[in-house]
Amino acid sequence: MRGAIMAKKGTGRIIGIAGFIGIIVLLNVLSYVFDWGWTFY
Amino acid sequence: VSRTGPDLLGVPWRWFDLGIGLSVLSWAVLGMLHAEPVDRWSAPRLTITGLDLLVGGLLLARAAPLRSGSLSHLAAALPAFLVGGTAVTLAPPLGAWPWFAAATFVAGAAAVALSFGFLGRNFAILPARRALVTAGPYRLIRHPAYAGELLMVLACALAAPSWPVAALAMAAVPLVVLRIVVEERVLAGDAAHAGYCARVPWRLVPGLW
């Protein structure tokens, strides 16, 4: 049971880190598409 | 103000500010390096670089949110977030703008920079509750940075009027209105914010809304 909870926590953390990297990559790709002309914050 | 703050996607909130802050600072450098020589020292390019340096620095230095918005709040804010970059992409090369378009762009960016300067470490891109700032341009209207950003989008349309960029400039207004409504929903319930709304009734344009 404890192992299952630990595995679930580990999976959640991997998904979180993948989401974090995905958001950073997406923002940089968008900025490239905008020719580094992002003006709206 | 707490320095730990809530997690986002189970990842420490600070990681996002570091990742996005360093990205925005790199855009300032990349924008200058990749610009054509004729565009590199133009007023709009230098303005964008300055704004990137300011926003990147603020993201690295800012305080933790007291309360973050939900995912639906974030989703409602995103379309407005993309308008500025799209408008610049649709506009002519930055070095080829007529003086009045460049001047409008710089004036809008000055309003944005002034507003962000007053926000300081309470600067935020997506809806979240931080310490309330009511000084400087925030004494006139509640969202002076968005007013400045709309002026920058208008400048892109003035640079070379075309249907796509005119349509984008018109679409920017309801998108910003949506962003403001959602943002103020996140802030609702805060007594200090309610008092501020009573003192400064105008959100975007004095006397209008």
gemmi code that builds the backbone of each chain (N, CA, C; Angstrom):
import gemmi

chains = {
    "A": [
        ("MET", (0.855, -1.208, 0.000), (0.000, 0.000, 0.000), (0.880, 1.243, 0.000)),
        ("ARG", (1.891, 1.238, 0.895), (2.789, 2.391, 1.012), (3.565, 2.582, -0.307)),
        ("GLY", (3.937, 1.430, -0.879), (4.663, 1.459, -2.160), (3.810, 2.076, -3.254)),
        ("ALA", (2.481, 1.732, -3.248), (1.570, 2.266, -4.273), (1.433, 3.783, -4.127)),
        ("ILE", (1.340, 4.249, -2.880), (1.213, 5.706, -2.650), (2.490, 6.404, -3.117)),
        ("MET", (3.643, 5.788, -2.778), (4.931, 6.383, -3.185), (5.027, 6.457, -4.723)),
        ("ALA", (4.556, 5.368, -5.395), (4.622, 5.319, -6.862), (3.730, 6.408, -7.458)),
        ("LYS", (2.510, 6.594, -6.829), (1.572, 7.606, -7.315), (2.181, 9.008, -7.163)),
        ("LYS", (2.838, 9.225, -6.007), (3.484, 10.519, -5.753), (4.585, 10.761, -6.782)),
        ("GLY", (5.351, 9.689, -7.054), (6.449, 9.790, -8.021), (5.941, 10.118, -9.405)),
        ("THR", (4.826, 9.467, -9.817), (4.237, 9.725, -11.143), (3.755, 11.170, -11.223)),
        ("GLY", (3.082, 11.631, -10.145), (2.590, 13.015, -10.115), (3.734, 13.992, -10.269)),
        ("ARG", (4.834, 13.712, -9.623), (5.986, 14.621, -9.685), (6.583, 14.648, -11.101)),
        ("ILE", (6.639, 13.450, -11.738), (7.172, 13.385, -13.109), (6.269, 14.179, -14.052)),
        ("ILE", (4.926, 14.028, -13.881), (3.976, 14.771, -14.728), (4.152, 16.280, -14.495)),
        ("GLY", (4.322, 16.657, -13.214), (4.511, 18.076, -12.881), (5.762, 18.638, -13.528)),
        ("ILE", (6.873, 17.904, -13.430), (8.142, 18.388, -14.007), (8.031, 18.441, -15.530)),
        ("ALA", (7.354, 17.433, -16.136), (7.159, 17.433, -17.598), (6.308, 18.640, -18.000)),
        ("GLY", (5.264, 18.953, -17.196), (4.412, 20.112, -17.471), (5.211, 21.399, -17.384)),
        ("PHE", (6.046, 21.485, -16.360), (6.890, 22.671, -16.164), (7.813, 22.881, -17.376)),
        ("ILE", (8.510, 21.800, -17.772), (9.428, 21.902, -18.924), (8.633, 22.247, -20.183)),
        ("GLY", (7.431, 21.617, -20.332), (6.585, 21.869, -21.501), (6.189, 23.338, -21.604)),
        ("ILE", (5.799, 23.941, -20.472), (5.373, 25.354, -20.474), (6.548, 26.259, -20.859)),
        ("ILE", (7.732, 25.982, -20.286), (8.905, 26.823, -20.595), (9.261, 26.691, -22.086)),
        ("VAL", (9.253, 25.443, -22.595), (9.586, 25.217, -24.019), (8.547, 25.912, -24.906)),
        ("LEU", (7.250, 25.759, -24.560), (6.176, 26.368, -25.361), (6.335, 27.890, -25.429)),
        ("LEU", (6.619, 28.522, -24.282), (6.783, 29.980, -24.260), (7.944, 30.406, -25.153)),
        ("ASN", (9.043, 29.642, -25.103), (10.217, 30.006, -25.911), (9.955, 29.785, -27.399)),
        ("VAL", (9.213, 28.722, -27.731), (8.865, 28.482, -29.145), (7.975, 29.621, -29.648)),
        ("LEU", (6.974, 30.006, -28.812), (6.080, 31.107, -29.196), (6.867, 32.397, -29.396)),
        ("SER", (7.813, 32.655, -28.496), (8.605, 33.877, -28.608), (9.422, 33.857, -29.902)),
        ("TYR", (9.933, 32.668, -30.262), (10.670, 32.522, -31.528), (9.741, 32.807, -32.711)),
        ("VAL", (8.507, 32.241, -32.652), (7.525, 32.467, -33.729), (7.219, 33.963, -33.847)),
        ("PHE", (7.167, 34.639, -32.687), (6.889, 36.087, -32.671), (8.147, 36.895, -33.015)),
        ("ASP", (9.226, 36.218, -33.385), (10.473, 36.903, -33.740), (10.964, 37.745, -32.550)),
        ("TRP", (10.854, 37.200, -31.364), (11.225, 37.874, -30.112), (10.602, 39.259, -30.033)),
        ("GLY", (9.330, 39.310, -30.428), (8.608, 40.586, -30.382), (7.451, 40.522, -29.400)),
        ("TRP", (7.613, 39.728, -28.343), (6.554, 39.587, -27.333), (6.397, 40.900, -26.585)),
        ("THR", (5.186, 41.469, -26.570), (5.029, 42.773, -25.915), (3.924, 42.788, -24.872)),
        ("PHE", (3.219, 41.688, -24.705), (2.036, 41.714, -23.837), (2.268, 40.845, -22.617)),
        ("TYR", (2.422, 41.473, -21.452), (2.710, 40.688, -20.243), (1.603, 40.777, -19.213)),
    ],
    "B": [
        ("VAL", (5.144, 38.990, 3.236), (4.709, 38.105, 2.136), (5.539, 36.835, 2.160)),
        ("SER", (4.852, 35.716, 2.033), (5.544, 34.421, 2.074), (6.532, 34.283, 0.916)),
        ("ARG", (7.649, 33.630, 1.161), (8.614, 33.401, 0.085), (8.420, 32.002, -0.496)),
        ("THR", (7.631, 31.163, 0.173), (7.478, 29.803, -0.341), (6.384, 29.739, -1.399)),
        ("GLY", (5.183, 30.240, -1.053), (4.099, 30.313, -2.028), (3.546, 28.953, -2.407)),
        ("PRO", (2.418, 28.941, -3.136), (1.806, 27.670, -3.523), (2.569, 27.002, -4.665)),
        ("ASP", (2.393, 25.697, -4.778), (2.987, 24.966, -5.902), (2.068, 25.075, -7.105)),
        ("LEU", (2.624, 24.854, -8.291), (1.844, 24.829, -9.525), (2.212, 23.514, -10.196)),
        ("LEU", (1.225, 22.672, -10.513), (1.479, 21.332, -11.081), (2.363, 20.510, -10.146)),
        ("GLY", (2.349, 20.798, -8.849), (3.179, 20.063, -7.898), (4.644, 20.469, -7.949)),
        ("VAL", (4.930, 21.504, -8.731), (6.313, 21.980, -8.863), (6.427, 23.290, -8.086)),
        ("PRO", (7.533, 23.517, -7.350), (7.626, 24.770, -6.585), (7.409, 25.989, -7.468)),
        ("TRP", (6.620, 26.912, -6.940), (6.258, 28.131, -7.665), (7.500, 28.870, -8.162)),
        ("ARG", (8.589, 28.826, -7.376), (9.815, 29.573, -7.698), (10.462, 29.083, -9.003)),
        ("TRP", (10.302, 27.790, -9.292), (10.882, 27.240, -10.531), (10.331, 27.954, -11.758)),
        ("PHE", (9.011, 28.223, -11.725), (8.377, 28.865, -12.877), (8.936, 30.269, -13.080)),
        ("ASP", (9.081, 31.020, -11.973), (9.601, 32.383, -12.103), (11.036, 32.369, -12.600)),
        ("LEU", (11.822, 31.379, -12.138), (13.211, 31.272, -12.599), (13.248, 30.917, -14.093)),
        ("GLY", (12.476, 29.887, -14.471), (12.466, 29.411, -15.862), (11.950, 30.471, -16.818)),
        ("ILE", (10.815, 31.107, -16.458), (10.223, 32.105, -17.354), (11.049, 33.396, -17.316)),
        ("GLY", (11.538, 33.778, -16.125), (12.349, 34.997, -15.999), (13.617, 34.917, -16.839)),
        ("LEU", (14.336, 33.798, -16.747), (15.570, 33.638, -17.528), (15.243, 33.580, -19.026)),
        ("SER", (14.100, 32.952, -19.382), (13.678, 32.909, -20.795), (13.467, 34.316, -21.325)),
        ("VAL", (12.724, 35.141, -20.556), (12.405, 36.502, -21.022), (13.694, 37.328, -21.163)),
        ("LEU", (14.637, 37.155, -20.218), (15.917, 37.868, -20.339), (16.659, 37.418, -21.604)),
        ("SER", (16.584, 36.112, -21.915), (17.269, 35.614, -23.123), (16.612, 36.183, -24.383)),
        ("TRP", (15.274, 36.434, -24.327), (14.587, 37.008, -25.497), (15.122, 38.400, -25.801)),
        ("ALA", (15.472, 39.154, -24.735), (16.027, 40.500, -24.942), (17.308, 40.404, -25.771)),
        ("VAL", (18.155, 39.434, -25.421), (19.434, 39.268, -26.116), (19.198, 38.710, -27.525)),
        ("LEU", (18.384, 37.658, -27.629), (18.138, 37.011, -28.923), (17.475, 37.975, -29.912)),
        ("GLY", (16.538, 38.796, -29.404), (15.846, 39.759, -30.254), (16.832, 40.726, -30.901)),
        ("MET", (17.818, 41.166, -30.118), (18.836, 42.092, -30.648), (19.771, 41.361, -31.612)),
        ("LEU", (20.186, 40.139, -31.238), (21.154, 39.405, -32.061), (20.570, 39.009, -33.412)),
        ("HIS", (19.295, 38.602, -33.415), (18.694, 38.070, -34.642), (18.035, 39.141, -35.508)),
        ("ALA", (17.944, 40.393, -34.991), (17.309, 41.459, -35.783), (18.196, 41.801, -36.977)),
        ("GLU", (17.551, 42.160, -38.077), (18.305, 42.676, -39.227), (18.988, 43.964, -38.786)),
        ("PRO", (20.178, 44.257, -39.330), (20.893, 45.479, -38.905), (20.022, 46.731, -38.965)),
        ("VAL", (19.147, 46.830, -39.971), (18.321, 48.033, -40.126), (17.245, 48.134, -39.027)),
        ("ASP", (16.875, 46.978, -38.452), (15.834, 46.967, -37.410), (16.419, 47.028, -35.998)),
        ("ARG", (17.701, 46.639, -35.856), (18.276, 46.396, -34.522), (18.197, 47.607, -33.605)),
        ("TRP", (18.523, 48.778, -34.103), (18.560, 49.975, -33.240), (17.328, 50.849, -33.437)),
        ("SER", (16.244, 50.259, -34.001), (14.995, 51.016, -34.168), (14.331, 51.180, -32.800)),
        ("ALA", (13.512, 52.239, -32.697), (12.831, 52.508, -31.423), (11.959, 51.319, -30.969)),
        ("PRO", (11.152, 50.689, -31.878), (10.338, 49.562, -31.391), (11.184, 48.390, -30.888)),
        ("ARG", (12.299, 48.052, -31.584), (13.121, 46.913, -31.134), (13.760, 47.217, -29.778)),
        ("LEU", (14.304, 48.434, -29.620), (14.928, 48.794, -28.335), (13.876, 48.817, -27.225)),
        ("THR", (12.647, 49.222, -27.583), (11.555, 49.250, -26.597), (11.224, 47.836, -26.129)),
        ("ILE", (11.125, 46.908, -27.090), (10.822, 45.512, -26.739), (11.952, 44.940, -25.875)),
        ("THR", (13.204, 45.232, -26.241), (14.350, 44.735, -25.467), (14.296, 45.272, -24.034)),
        ("GLY", (14.023, 46.569, -23.897), (13.941, 47.173, -22.569), (12.841, 46.537, -21.730)),
        ("LEU", (11.682, 46.294, -22.367), (10.542, 45.705, -21.655), (10.878, 44.272, -21.218)),
        ("ASP", (11.552, 43.516, -22.110), (11.966, 42.145, -21.769), (12.917, 42.148, -20.564)),
        ("LEU", (13.877, 43.090, -20.564), (14.843, 43.154, -19.455), (14.112, 43.465, -18.148)),
        ("LEU", (13.149, 44.393, -18.215), (12.399, 44.772, -17.015), (11.561, 43.595, -16.510)),
        ("VAL", (10.804, 42.965, -17.428), (9.908, 41.865, -17.029), (10.730, 40.673, -16.523)),
        ("GLY", (11.832, 40.331, -17.232), (12.683, 39.222, -16.792), (13.229, 39.467, -15.397)),
        ("GLY", (13.698, 40.694, -15.153), (14.235, 41.047, -13.835), (13.169, 40.959, -12.752)),
        ("LEU", (11.955, 41.461, -13.063), (10.867, 41.438, -12.071), (10.448, 40.001, -11.749)),
        ("LEU", (10.446, 39.130, -12.788), (10.058, 37.728, -12.551), (11.060, 37.053, -11.607)),
        ("LEU", (12.341, 37.387, -11.754), (13.357, 36.773, -10.898), (13.278, 37.313, -9.470)),
        ("ALA", (12.807, 38.571, -9.328), (12.855, 39.224, -8.012), (11.530, 39.192, -7.267)),
        ("ARG", (10.437, 38.787, -7.919), (9.121, 39.044, -7.329), (8.769, 38.138, -6.146)),
        ("ALA", (7.754, 38.589, -5.414), (7.307, 37.878, -4.218), (6.372, 36.731, -4.594)),
        ("ALA", (6.221, 35.799, -3.678), (5.309, 34.668, -3.905), (3.870, 35.154, -3.871)),
        ("PRO", (2.985, 34.527, -4.700), (1.574, 34.922, -4.629), (0.954, 34.492, -3.307)),
        ("LEU", (0.013, 35.316, -2.820), (-0.724, 34.940, -1.613), (-1.782, 33.904, -1.983)),
        ("ARG", (-2.324, 34.086, -3.203), (-3.310, 33.117, -3.698), (-3.230, 33.101, -5.210)),
        ("SER", (-3.047, 31.910, -5.812), (-2.974, 31.815, -7.271), (-4.366, 31.637, -7.840)),
        ("GLY", (-4.551, 32.037, -9.097), (-5.808, 31.785, -9.783), (-5.928, 30.307, -10.136)),
        ("SER", (-7.157, 29.875, -10.473), (-7.352, 28.488, -10.888), (-6.935, 28.336, -12.351)),
        ("LEU", (-6.945, 27.086, -12.857), (-6.557, 26.848, -14.253), (-7.503, 27.563, -15.223)),
        ("SER", (-8.820, 27.655, -14.866), (-9.768, 28.334, -15.761), (-9.477, 29.835, -15.794)),
        ("HIS", (-9.052, 30.398, -14.652), (-8.651, 31.809, -14.639), (-7.460, 32.014, -15.574)),
        ("LEU", (-6.494, 31.090, -15.495), (-5.299, 31.198, -16.337), (-5.685, 31.101, -17.811)),
        ("ALA", (-6.590, 30.157, -18.140), (-6.999, 29.943, -19.537), (-7.661, 31.195, -20.106)),
        ("ALA", (-8.457, 31.896, -19.273), (-9.149, 33.100, -19.740), (-8.157, 34.238, -20.003)),
        ("ALA", (-7.027, 34.229, -19.307), (-6.045, 35.309, -19.466), (-5.136, 35.070, -20.665)),
        ("LEU", (-5.003, 33.814, -21.103), (-4.004, 33.477, -22.123), (-4.201, 34.159, -23.486)),
        ("PRO", (-5.450, 34.219, -24.046), (-5.580, 34.826, -25.381), (-5.030, 36.249, -25.429)),
        ("ALA", (-5.313, 37.056, -24.390), (-4.824, 38.437, -24.370), (-3.297, 38.453, -24.349)),
        ("PHE", (-2.738, 37.462, -23.679), (-1.305, 37.331, -23.519), (-0.603, 37.172, -24.885)),
        ("LEU", (-1.302, 36.528, -25.837), (-0.696, 36.221, -27.139), (-0.872, 37.340, -28.173)),
        ("VAL", (-1.746, 38.305, -27.839), (-2.094, 39.338, -28.819), (-0.885, 40.194, -29.218)),
        ("GLY", (-0.073, 40.603, -28.222), (1.025, 41.530, -28.486), (2.041, 40.978, -29.471)),
        ("GLY", (2.494, 39.748, -29.220), (3.486, 39.136, -30.104), (2.943, 38.951, -31.506)),
        ("THR", (1.658, 38.573, -31.613), (1.035, 38.370, -32.924), (0.976, 39.696, -33.677)),
        ("ALA", (0.625, 40.771, -32.960), (0.520, 42.091, -33.614), (1.877, 42.521, -34.165)),
        ("VAL", (2.951, 42.315, -33.392), (4.292, 42.712, -33.853), (4.688, 41.859, -35.059)),
        ("THR", (4.316, 40.574, -35.040), (4.646, 39.679, -36.158), (3.932, 40.116, -37.442)),
        ("LEU", (2.675, 40.602, -37.310), (1.897, 41.024, -38.481), (2.335, 42.402, -38.991)),
        ("ALA", (3.000, 43.177, -38.128), (3.418, 44.536, -38.503), (4.639, 44.468, -39.422)),
        ("PRO", (4.950, 45.576, -40.108), (6.143, 45.583, -40.968), (7.427, 45.468, -40.136)),
        ("PRO", (8.597, 45.236, -40.775), (9.851, 45.173, -40.016), (9.987, 46.400, -39.109)),
        ("LEU", (10.530, 46.184, -37.909), (10.499, 47.229, -36.874), (11.215, 48.517, -37.290)),
        ("GLY", (12.202, 48.401, -38.187), (12.936, 49.593, -38.609), (12.207, 50.409, -39.662)),
        ("ALA", (11.081, 49.871, -40.175), (10.382, 50.528, -41.289), (9.091, 51.220, -40.841)),
        ("TRP", (8.893, 51.361, -39.529), (7.647, 51.977, -39.055), (7.695, 53.491, -39.256)),
        ("PRO", (6.557, 54.115, -39.596), (6.505, 55.579, -39.607), (6.678, 56.119, -38.176)),
        ("TRP", (7.116, 57.366, -38.066), (7.460, 57.917, -36.745), (6.287, 57.896, -35.768)),
        ("PHE", (5.050, 58.161, -36.278), (3.908, 58.243, -35.348), (3.563, 56.869, -34.766)),
        ("ALA", (3.782, 55.800, -35.570), (3.523, 54.448, -35.043), (4.581, 54.099, -33.997)),
        ("ALA", (5.863, 54.412, -34.310), (6.940, 54.136, -33.353), (6.728, 54.920, -32.060)),
        ("ALA", (6.288, 56.201, -32.200), (6.077, 57.041, -31.012), (4.930, 56.479, -30.162)),
        ("THR", (3.857, 56.011, -30.806), (2.728, 55.420, -30.066), (3.192, 54.164, -29.317)),
        ("PHE", (4.025, 53.361, -29.998), (4.553, 52.122, -29.402), (5.392, 52.444, -28.156)),
        ("VAL", (6.274, 53.434, -28.289), (7.146, 53.817, -27.168), (6.307, 54.384, -26.023)),
        ("ALA", (5.286, 55.208, -26.358), (4.436, 55.792, -25.316), (3.687, 54.688, -24.561)),
        ("GLY", (3.162, 53.706, -25.295), (2.473, 52.581, -24.650), (3.422, 51.815, -23.747)),
        ("ALA", (4.636, 51.549, -24.252), (5.622, 50.794, -23.464), (6.036, 51.577, -22.225)),
        ("ALA", (6.105, 52.929, -22.338), (6.472, 53.747, -21.172), (5.409, 53.601, -20.080)),
        ("ALA", (4.128, 53.584, -20.492), (3.037, 53.396, -19.513), (3.141, 52.016, -18.868)),
        ("VAL", (3.476, 51.005, -19.684), (3.625, 49.634, -19.162), (4.786, 49.584, -18.167)),
        ("ALA", (5.946, 50.150, -18.567), (7.135, 50.094, -17.719), (6.903, 50.842, -16.404)),
        ("LEU", (6.226, 52.000, -16.484), (5.930, 52.774, -15.273), (5.041, 51.953, -14.331)),
        ("SER", (4.012, 51.315, -14.912), (3.090, 50.504, -14.101), (3.838, 49.337, -13.463)),
        ("PHE", (4.651, 48.628, -14.263), (5.396, 47.479, -13.731), (6.383, 47.941, -12.659)),
        ("GLY", (6.966, 49.145, -12.860), (7.901, 49.687, -11.863), (7.194, 49.896, -10.534)),
        ("PHE", (5.946, 50.408, -10.568), (5.201, 50.613, -9.334), (4.790, 49.277, -8.707)),
        ("LEU", (4.504, 48.274, -9.567), (4.153, 46.948, -9.018), (5.363, 46.337, -8.331)),
        ("GLY", (6.552, 46.550, -8.903), (7.791, 46.030, -8.316), (7.729, 44.538, -8.078)),
        ("ARG", (7.947, 44.112, -6.841), (7.995, 42.675, -6.535), (6.599, 42.052, -6.505)),
        ("ASN", (5.550, 42.888, -6.664), (4.185, 42.351, -6.742), (3.731, 42.163, -8.180)),
        ("PHE", (4.676, 42.298, -9.119), (4.387, 42.115, -10.542), (3.842, 40.699, -10.794)),
        ("ALA", (2.818, 40.608, -11.648), (2.264, 39.294, -11.999), (1.823, 39.304, -13.446)),
        ("ILE", (1.946, 38.158, -14.115), (1.460, 38.034, -15.494), (0.075, 37.400, -15.470)),
        ("LEU", (-0.069, 36.327, -14.722), (-1.342, 35.620, -14.664), (-2.055, 35.970, -13.356)),
        ("PRO", (-3.400, 35.814, -13.340), (-4.153, 36.247, -12.169), (-3.666, 35.573, -10.886)),
        ("ALA", (-3.341, 36.366, -9.892), (-2.939, 35.865, -8.583), (-3.029, 37.035, -7.622)),
        ("ARG", (-3.194, 36.721, -6.356), (-3.287, 37.799, -5.384), (-1.925, 38.017, -4.718)),
        ("ARG", (-1.427, 39.247, -4.852), (-0.221, 39.663, -4.146), (-0.562, 40.926, -3.357)),
        ("ALA", (0.442, 41.612, -2.817), (0.157, 42.856, -2.105), (-0.446, 43.864, -3.088)),
        ("LEU", (-1.447, 44.638, -2.613), (-2.167, 45.579, -3.481), (-1.336, 46.835, -3.710)),
        ("VAL", (-1.211, 47.253, -4.971), (-0.483, 48.481, -5.314), (-1.493, 49.505, -5.802)),
        ("THR", (-1.504, 50.697, -5.177), (-2.502, 51.720, -5.534), (-1.825, 53.058, -5.868)),
        ("ALA", (-0.496, 53.073, -5.960), (0.230, 54.335, -6.171), (0.496, 54.565, -7.659)),
        ("GLY", (1.052, 55.747, -7.962), (1.461, 56.066, -9.340), (0.299, 55.998, -10.304)),
        ("PRO", (0.474, 55.333, -11.468), (-0.617, 55.285, -12.459), (-1.838, 54.518, -11.946)),
        ("TYR", (-1.656, 53.705, -10.907), (-2.785, 52.950, -10.340), (-3.761, 53.860, -9.586)),
        ("ARG", (-3.393, 55.164, -9.416), (-4.327, 56.119, -8.822), (-5.340, 56.614, -9.856)),
        ("LEU", (-4.997, 56.483, -11.133), (-5.871, 56.966, -12.216), (-6.815, 55.879, -12.705)),
        ("ILE", (-6.235, 54.734, -13.056), (-7.029, 53.591, -13.514), (-6.472, 52.324, -12.853)),
        ("ARG", (-7.288, 51.266, -12.830), (-6.881, 50.068, -12.088), (-5.967, 49.158, -12.918)),
        ("HIS", (-5.942, 49.355, -14.260), (-5.114, 48.475, -15.102), (-4.288, 49.291, -16.109)),
        ("PRO", (-3.412, 50.163, -15.612), (-2.657, 51.032, -16.533), (-1.715, 50.256, -17.456)),
        ("ALA", (-1.209, 49.104, -17.013), (-0.292, 48.325, -17.873), (-1.047, 47.797, -19.095)),
        ("TYR", (-2.296, 47.352, -18.919), (-3.069, 46.843, -20.058), (-3.416, 47.984, -21.009)),
        ("ALA", (-3.674, 49.186, -20.450), (-3.955, 50.348, -21.308), (-2.727, 50.612, -22.187)),
        ("GLY", (-1.528, 50.549, -21.580), (-0.290, 50.756, -22.337), (-0.087, 49.672, -23.386)),
        ("GLU", (-0.401, 48.435, -23.021), (-0.217, 47.321, -23.963), (-1.183, 47.421, -25.140)),
        ("LEU", (-2.407, 47.906, -24.862), (-3.360, 48.118, -25.965), (-2.857, 49.208, -26.915)),
        ("LEU", (-2.213, 50.224, -26.341), (-1.624, 51.287, -27.159), (-0.523, 50.708, -28.050)),
        ("MET", (0.242, 49.747, -27.523), (1.308, 49.117, -28.317), (0.726, 48.308, -29.472)),
        ("VAL", (-0.408, 47.635, -29.233), (-1.070, 46.870, -30.305), (-1.617, 47.836, -31.358)),
        ("LEU", (-2.196, 48.961, -30.885), (-2.696, 49.987, -31.808), (-1.543, 50.500, -32.675)),
        ("ALA", (-0.360, 50.664, -32.082), (0.815, 51.143, -32.826), (1.165, 50.173, -33.960)),
        ("CYS", (1.048, 48.874, -33.703), (1.328, 47.867, -34.744), (0.370, 48.044, -35.916)),
        ("ALA", (-0.907, 48.371, -35.602), (-1.903, 48.582, -36.660), (-1.606, 49.881, -37.409)),
        ("LEU", (-1.123, 50.911, -36.684), (-0.804, 52.196, -37.320), (0.411, 52.074, -38.232)),
        ("ALA", (1.320, 51.122, -37.905), (2.578, 50.998, -38.658), (2.318, 50.676, -40.124)),
        ("ALA", (1.319, 49.903, -40.409), (0.931, 49.575, -41.790), (-0.461, 48.977, -41.722)),
        ("PRO", (-1.496, 49.834, -41.795), (-2.861, 49.328, -41.631), (-3.184, 48.208, -42.628)),
        ("SER", (-3.671, 47.091, -42.108), (-4.127, 45.977, -42.951), (-5.266, 45.318, -42.191)),
        ("TRP", (-6.082, 44.543, -42.916), (-7.230, 43.916, -42.253), (-6.826, 42.994, -41.109)),
        ("PRO", (-5.802, 42.112, -41.302), (-5.461, 41.202, -40.192), (-5.052, 41.938, -38.920)),
        ("VAL", (-4.194, 42.961, -39.077), (-3.697, 43.624, -37.866), (-4.776, 44.538, -37.270)),
        ("ALA", (-5.653, 45.121, -38.133), (-6.761, 45.934, -37.619), (-7.742, 45.045, -36.856)),
        ("ALA", (-8.016, 43.855, -37.400), (-8.930, 42.914, -36.732), (-8.326, 42.474, -35.394)),
        ("LEU", (-7.012, 42.253, -35.389), (-6.346, 41.832, -34.151), (-6.418, 42.940, -33.097)),
        ("ALA", (-6.182, 44.192, -33.545), (-6.232, 45.318, -32.608), (-7.634, 45.449, -32.020)),
        ("MET", (-8.672, 45.205, -32.848), (-10.045, 45.286, -32.338), (-10.360, 44.110, -31.408)),
        ("ALA", (-9.823, 42.927, -31.763), (-10.060, 41.749, -30.915), (-9.332, 41.885, -29.586)),
        ("ALA", (-8.243, 42.664, -29.573), (-7.448, 42.803, -28.346), (-8.290, 43.406, -27.222)),
        ("VAL", (-9.215, 44.324, -27.580), (-9.983, 45.023, -26.541), (-10.853, 44.048, -25.725)),
        ("PRO", (-11.747, 43.245, -26.395), (-12.537, 42.308, -25.569), (-11.674, 41.268, -24.846)),
        ("LEU", (-10.533, 40.891, -25.449), (-9.669, 39.909, -24.778), (-9.071, 40.497, -23.501)),
        ("VAL", (-8.689, 41.763, -23.563), (-8.142, 42.430, -22.370), (-9.247, 42.642, -21.340)),
        ("VAL", (-10.459, 42.985, -21.835), (-11.597, 43.151, -20.914), (-11.845, 41.834, -20.165)),
        ("LEU", (-11.808, 40.705, -20.909), (-11.998, 39.390, -20.281), (-10.907, 39.148, -19.236)),
        ("ARG", (-9.668, 39.485, -19.602), (-8.547, 39.277, -18.678), (-8.737, 40.087, -17.393)),
        ("ILE", (-9.214, 41.338, -17.552), (-9.423, 42.207, -16.391), (-10.538, 41.649, -15.501)),
        ("VAL", (-11.650, 41.233, -16.143), (-12.791, 40.719, -15.375), (-12.364, 39.492, -14.559)),
        ("VAL", (-11.608, 38.590, -15.211), (-11.166, 37.364, -14.539), (-10.179, 37.708, -13.411)),
        ("GLU", (-9.278, 38.633, -13.698), (-8.279, 39.019, -12.702), (-8.952, 39.608, -11.461)),
        ("GLU", (-9.958, 40.463, -11.705), (-10.621, 41.105, -10.572), (-11.481, 40.101, -9.801)),
        ("ARG", (-11.886, 39.014, -10.484), (-12.638, 37.961, -9.790), (-11.719, 37.262, -8.787)),
        ("VAL", (-10.441, 37.084, -9.179), (-9.472, 36.461, -8.268), (-9.239, 37.364, -7.052)),
        ("LEU", (-9.290, 38.682, -7.298), (-9.016, 39.637, -6.215), (-10.257, 39.925, -5.360)),
        ("ALA", (-11.452, 39.538, -5.872), (-12.704, 39.820, -5.154), (-12.679, 39.135, -3.793)),
        ("GLY", (-13.287, 39.760, -2.826), (-13.297, 39.183, -1.486), (-12.205, 39.786, -0.632)),
        ("ASP", (-11.256, 40.478, -1.271), (-10.203, 41.153, -0.528), (-10.729, 42.550, -0.182)),
        ("ALA", (-10.849, 42.854, 1.106), (-11.441, 44.127, 1.538), (-10.634, 45.309, 1.013)),
        ("ALA", (-9.306, 45.184, 1.016), (-8.456, 46.290, 0.547), (-8.728, 46.564, -0.932)),
        ("HIS", (-8.935, 45.495, -1.722), (-9.208, 45.672, -3.153), (-10.575, 46.310, -3.370)),
        ("ALA", (-11.557, 45.913, -2.555), (-12.902, 46.503, -2.669), (-12.833, 48.005, -2.404)),
        ("GLY", (-12.063, 48.408, -1.397), (-11.889, 49.826, -1.076), (-11.204, 50.559, -2.219)),
        ("TYR", (-10.218, 49.903, -2.819), (-9.486, 50.497, -3.954), (-10.432, 50.717, -5.141)),
        ("CYS", (-11.303, 49.726, -5.420), (-12.273, 49.842, -6.530), (-13.217, 51.017, -6.292)),
        ("ALA", (-13.561, 51.266, -5.024), (-14.450, 52.387, -4.703), (-13.724, 53.712, -4.929)),
        ("ARG", (-12.432, 53.737, -4.615), (-11.648, 54.982, -4.765), (-11.292, 55.249, -6.230)),
        ("VAL", (-10.959, 54.172, -6.958), (-10.579, 54.302, -8.382), (-11.580, 53.481, -9.201)),
        ("PRO", (-12.686, 54.137, -9.651), (-13.753, 53.358, -10.291), (-13.426, 52.908, -11.711)),
        ("TRP", (-12.393, 53.513, -12.332), (-12.136, 53.219, -13.745), (-11.098, 52.119, -13.900)),
        ("ARG", (-11.440, 51.119, -14.739), (-10.525, 49.991, -14.938), (-9.476, 50.312, -16.000)),
        ("LEU", (-9.933, 50.793, -17.173), (-9.028, 50.907, -18.326), (-8.978, 52.330, -18.901)),
        ("VAL", (-10.139, 52.960, -19.038), (-10.206, 54.310, -19.629), (-10.968, 55.218, -18.662)),
        ("PRO", (-10.307, 56.279, -18.148), (-11.002, 57.171, -17.204), (-12.288, 57.729, -17.811)),
        ("GLY", (-13.369, 57.649, -17.062), (-14.649, 58.198, -17.503), (-15.465, 57.258, -18.361)),
        ("LEU", (-14.873, 56.137, -18.787), (-15.571, 55.222, -19.700), (-15.826, 53.850, -19.063)),
        ("TRP", (-14.766, 53.158, -18.608), (-14.922, 51.820, -18.020), (-13.805, 51.504, -17.032)),
    ],
}
model = gemmi.Model(1)
for chain_id, residues in chains.items():
    chain = gemmi.Chain(chain_id)
    for i, (resn, *xyz) in enumerate(residues, 1):
        res = gemmi.Residue()
        res.name, res.seqid = resn, gemmi.SeqId(i, " ")
        for name, pos in zip(("N", "CA", "C"), xyz):
            atom = gemmi.Atom()
            atom.name, atom.element = name, gemmi.Element(name[0])
            atom.pos, atom.b_iso = gemmi.Position(*pos), 0.0
            res.add_atom(atom)
        chain.add_residue(res)
    model.add_chain(chain)
structure = gemmi.Structure()
structure.add_model(model)
structure.setup_entities()
